[in-house]
Amino acid sequence: MRSAKIGLLAALLIGGLTVAAPTANAADDRPTAVVSLGDSAISGEGAGNYETGTRGENGDWCHRSLNALVHKTSVASKTINLACSGADSSNVSLADTTHYTEGSQSRRLISVAQQYRVTTVIVQIGANDEPQFADTILDCIGEWFNPFSSGCRSSLRTQWPQRLAAMTPRVEAALADVKSAMSQAGYAPGSYNLVLTSYASPLTERMDATLHGPQGCPFKLADAQYGRTEAVPQFAEALRGAATRSGARFLDFSRATEGHEACSGYGNSATEWQNRVKVDPWAWVTGGLDAIGIHMAQESFHPNAQGHAQLGRCVTEFVNSGRSSAQCQIGADGNLHAV
């Protein structure tokens, strides 16, 4: 009987110790980390200096840049980029999907969150779902080459709201899986920052009225204006709604590169934070024959290294502010601020 009681006591003590084991919510000495998930706009596509293994090697075109915005933040001691160019919401979710040879970003988040004390998760997703942002850009470029076309904006004004409405449930589902991943890693709700961002407008109508096409922005000016003043802000509002319903903080990038969009510098691109049409003929060096085609131009109309540095600055300001939402705007000092 005595030994049975001792055994029972030992079992209870062991059980108690298991329940009281340190979690991410308890004080621990793990390095802090900020993690980014999403698509090309946050992976660093267009910012160059890509991580080895994501430059087309063995079919991996994720183009995770060492210049990506997450690496330009100052909110944790470690910065980790899990985003992948071309990813959609399902690739961020916990679903059993594969994109450019890589699996679920949320599943990898679990491992990262167990190894580090993750304080912030930044998500930028949705463009490759129903909005099909890259294909839309290509369609609008096609309209520029047609001298008899009035442009792509007329049809988009009808289609765009419907696309956004179809996208938002997918984004919300991905955010729910991100939260589930953090829970599986031992994090309680509210013990970390979950931030959803929107997208910066790559285009502006404020470019050389005659030479903007040859300069690398083959769009009808009215289409570019529609994108900057209507499509991108509407996209941001749809994502704001998804963030609100998901309990995530929201940072609006829609005006982040205002005045620094592709071709806004006319003949000089030095002041621009967005790439113009950009063709990398050397992509085949790492990607082989698979690079011929879209991969040679996939850096086009994405934030460049300057843009990512400014976006990372704004994210830092926003996370440290503690606010639930803000918009990145250029201040009097020429830098982005979360306002």
N, C-alpha and C positions, 0 to 999 in steps of 0.2 A: 504493500500500500504506500509506504513511504517513498519508494522509488517511483511509483506511478505519479505521486503528487509532484515529486521533483521534475519528472519528465513533463508533466502538464505545465508546471511553472516555467520550465525552460522554453517550451513551445510558445507560451504567452509572451515571454520576454522577446523571443526571436521575432514573433509576429509584430510586437509593438515597435521593435527596432526597424522592421521593414516599412511600416507605415510612416515612421518618423524620419526616414532616410532623406538626406538633403535633396531638394529639387531646385529648379531654376529660380524659384521664388525666394529660396533661402540664400543667405549670404554665402558666397563661394569665391574661390580664387581663380576661376577660369577667366581667360582673357575675354573682354567684351567684343562683340562683333555686330556689324550692320551687314545685312544680306539683301541683295537685289534679285528679283525674279521678273521674268517677262520676255519681251521680244527685242527686236533689233534696236529700237529707240533707247533702250536702257542697257543692252548688252555692250554697247559702244560701237556698233556698226557705223563706220564713217570716221571714227576717231583714230584709226590706225593702231599700230603697236599691239597686235592681237596675241593672245595667249597661244603658245605652241599647242598644236592639236586641235585648234578651232579655226584654222586658216584653210580648211579644205582637205586636210590630211584624212585619208580613209573615209571621206564623205562627210566630215564634220565641218560645216560652214557657219557655226554659231558666232564667229567673229566677236569673241569676248575681248574687249580692249582693256589694256592696263591704264588707258586714259578715261575709261567709262566713269560716269558721274558718281557711282558708289565709291570709287577710289579717290574721289575729290571731296568727300565728306569728312567732317571732323566730329563724329558723334560716338565713335567707338574705337578701340585700339586695333581692331582687325576689320578689314573690308573684304567681303566675299561676293563674287558675281556669279550667279547661277543662270542668268538670262541667256537666251539664245535667239539669234536672228531668225525671223520667220515663225517664231512660236505663236501659237494661239492659246486661248484660255484652257483648252484641254491639256496642253503640254505643261501648263503651270499646275494644274490640278493633281490629285492623287491617282488619276486614271492610269491604266496600263498602256501608255502611248509611247511612241518613239518618234523623235524629230531630229533629223541630221545625226542619227545614230545614238542620240542621247535620250534617256528616259525622263520620267516625271521630275519636274523641278521641286515640287513639294515633298516628294519622297527623299530627295537629296537634302532638303532643308531639315528634315528630321535628324539626320546624321550630324549636320553642321550645328544644329541647336543643342545636341547632346555634347558635342565637343567644346563648344564655346558658350558663353552667356550672351545670347542674342538679345540686344536691346531694341533693335529696329529692323523691320522687314519692309522694304520698299518694293511695290509692285506696279508695273506699267504694262498693261495688257488690253486687248480688245481690237487693235487695229487690224489684226489678221483674221478676226472672226468675220461676221457679216459685212462690216464696212469695207473689207478688202482694200485697205488704204493703198498698198503698192500697185495693185491692178488698176485702181481708180486713177492714180497718177499716170500710169501708162496710157489709159484710155484718153485722158485729157491731153497728153502729149500727141496722141494720134489725131485729135481734133485740130491741133495747131498746124499739122501738116496738110490739112484739108482747107484750101482757101475758100471753099463754099460753105463751110460749117460755121454755125453761130457759136460753137463751143460745147463744152460738156455740162455747164452749170444748169441748163434748163431741165435736163432729165434728172440730174442729181438732186435738184430741189424737191422733186417728188420722191425719189428713191431713198435719199439719205436718212430722213427721219425714220422710215420703216426699217432700214438696216440697223440703225442705232437701237431701236426698240427690240429687235431680235438679238442684238449683241448683249444687252445688259444682263439678262438672266445667266448667260455664260460667264460673264465676269464675276457676278455674285457667287456662282457656284465655285469658281476658282478661288475666290477669297475665303469662302467657307472651308475649302480644303486646306488652304494655307493655315487658317486658324486651327483646323483639326491636326495638321502636322505639328504645329507648335504644342498643342495639347498632348499629343503622343510623345513629344520630347520632354514633357514634364512641366510645361509653362501654364500658369493660370491666366485666364482672360484679364487683360489690363496690366500684365506684368511686362509687356513689351509694346513698342509702337508699331502699329500696322498702318502703313501709308500707301494710299493709291494715288498715282499721279495721272494727269492727262497728257496730251501731246502738244508739242510746240509746232506752230505753223512753219513749214519749210519754205513757203512761198509768200510773195507780196506782189501787188500790182505796181509798186513803186520801184520800177527798174527801167532801164533804157527802152523807150517805146519802140525803137527800131531794131536795135542790136541784141535784145535780150535772148532771142533764140540762139543765135550763133555763140553768145556768151555762156550758154549752158543752161538756159531756162526756157525751153520751147513750149510755152503756154500762152494762150490768149490772155491778155491783161485782165479782161473781165472775169475769166475763169479763176485766175490767181486771186483776184479781189474777193470773189465768192468764197474761195477756200479759206482765206485769211479772216474774213469778217463774218462768215456764216457757218460753213461746214466745220471748221476746227472749234469755234466756240460752242456749237451745238454738241459736238463730240464730248467736249469738256463737261457740259451740263449733264449729259447722259451718264458719264462716269461719276460725276458728283453724286447723282442719285444712287448709283450702285454702291458707292462708298458709304453713304448715309444709311442705307438699308442693311449694310453688312457690318456696321459698327467700326468702320475704318476711318482714319483721318484722310483728308483729301487736299492735295496740292495741285493747283491749276497751272499747267505749263503753257496754256494757249497763247499767251502774250510774251512768253519768255524770251523769244528771239526777235522781238519786234524791232525793226530798224537794222537787224543783222541777218535777215533771211537771205537765202540764195539769190544772187544777182542784185541784191540791194546796193552793192558797192559799184554797180555799173561795170566798168572795165577793170576794177581792182577788187579782188575777193579777200583782201587781207583783213577787212573789218567784219567779215561775215562769220556767223556761228553755225550756218547750215551749208552743207555741200551742194554745189551745183551738180549737173550731170557729171559723173566721175567714172571713168573707165580705168580699171587696173589691168593692164595687159600682162602683168607678171603673176596674176593669180594662179596661172597654170603651173608655176614653179612648185607650189605646195599642193594645189588641188588637182593637178594633172588635166587631162582632157575634159574632166567634169566641169572645169572652170569656164570652158568656152560657152558663152551665152550670158545668162542672167547673172551668174556669180561674178563676172568681170565688172558688172556695173551696179552691184547691190549696195555699194556705199553711197550712191546718189541720194540726194535729198534726205540726209540724216545729219544730226548735229555732229560737228567736227570736234576736235580736241578742245578748242576754245569754248565751244558751246557746252560741252560736258563739264568743263571746269566751272563755268558759271552756274549750271544747273546743280552741280554738287554743292556749290556755295549756298544756293537758295534752299536746298534740302536741309542743310545743316542749320540754317537760320530757322527754318520752319519747325524742325524736330525740337530744337532747343526752346522754341517759343511756348510749346505746350498747347498751342491753339488747335482746334479741331479742323480748321480749313484756312487756306490762304491762297493767294495768287502770286506767282513770280513775275515781278515787273522790274524794269531797269530804273535805277535811281539816279539822282543827280551826279553821283560819283561814277556812273557808267557801268556799275555792277548790278547783278540781279539781287533783289531782296524779296523776302516773303512778306507781302502786305495784305 
